[in-house]
Amino acid sequence: MTGTREAEVARSFVTLASSLANGYDVVELLDELTTDCARLLDVASAGLLLADARGVLHIMAASSEQTRQLEVFQLQRDEGPCLECYRDGTAVSVANLDEATDRWPQFAPAARSMGFASVHALPMRLRDNVLGALGLFGTEVGALNDDDLALGQALADVASVALVQDKAAADKAIVNEQLQTALTSRVTLEQAKGVLAQLGALEMTQAFTVLRNYARDHNLRLTEVAQAVVARSLPAQQVLDHARSRGSSRA
């Protein structure tokens, strides 16, 4: 690990620790965490899947819209690395997707068609509870080295802590309640992004940037702003106007 990369890793964990200590919006934190994975690890992108109380996985965060689509695809087809990782509670690593067509006859070709050549998945867990999985997608053939795997697991563990802060939350019922709250918040965020994207003729990634910048500039939580946009207590046009005034509507 180079000195520059060590500094980036340290900066990422300092930011995450500060968020955990000072209060945070879990949806925004997990989005930033997947972005950190794509930046710090030897992968092109990352996605995070979270299970609800019934054990059904949902997409919670992704570093790109393409990754989001692939995560959704594996959930719809009920096959892929994140599903296996969640069900078995162990890491999954495939260095060459061309050799995984028998294992994942639908997912592997779909991932290859999107430009991915290797995939890895790491479990999100709290003691014996597996909460979800962190998917890592590479555009080149090859396994992750031990340092990257350890760092990826550490980031997945941070995500788990973010979802379930209190040690007493090892209680299954409390865990499920907190996870369901996070999932509901994500659905609201996607709805708000859709409203902004349609009204402002934006891509979904641009709509997310607009929403996040408004929340940060007004010292509000991302989920609070999303809820207000969906409930129409905060006019979507106001959020778009703010973005245009700061020159970030196309950021």
Stockholm file with secondary structure:
# STOCKHOLM 1.0

chainA/1-251         MTGTREAEVARSFVTLASSLANGYDVVELLDELTTDCARLLDVASAGLLLADARGVLHIMAASSEQTRQLEVFQLQRDEGPCLECYRDGTAVSVANLDEATDRWPQFAPAARSMGFASVHALPMRLRDNVLGALGLFGTEVGALNDDDLALGQALADVASVALVQDKAAADKAIVNEQLQTALTSRVTLEQAKGVLAQLGALEMTQAFTVLRNYARDHNLRLTEVAQAVVARSLPAQQVLDHARSRGSSRA
#=GR chainA/1-251 SS CCHHHHHHHHHHHHHHHHHHHHCCCHHHHHHHHHHHHHHHSSSSEEEEEEECTTSCEEEEEESSHHHHHHHHHHHHHTCSHHHHHHHHTSCEEESCGGGCTTTCTTHHHHHHHTTCCEEEEEEEEETTEEEEEEEEEESSSCCCCHHHHHHHHHHHHHHHHHHSCSGGGGSHHHHHHHHHHHHHHHHHHHHHHHHHHHHHTCCHHHHHHHHHHHHHHTTCCHHHHHHHHHHTSSCHHHHHHHHHHTTCTTC
#=GC SS_cons         CCHHHHHHHHHHHHHHHHHHHHCCCHHHHHHHHHHHHHHHSSSSEEEEEEECTTSCEEEEEESSHHHHHHHHHHHHHTCSHHHHHHHHTSCEEESCGGGCTTTCTTHHHHHHHTTCCEEEEEEEEETTEEEEEEEEEESSSCCCCHHHHHHHHHHHHHHHHHHSCSGGGGSHHHHHHHHHHHHHHHHHHHHHHHHHHHHHTCCHHHHHHHHHHHHHHTTCCHHHHHHHHHHTSSCHHHHHHHHHHTTCTTC
//
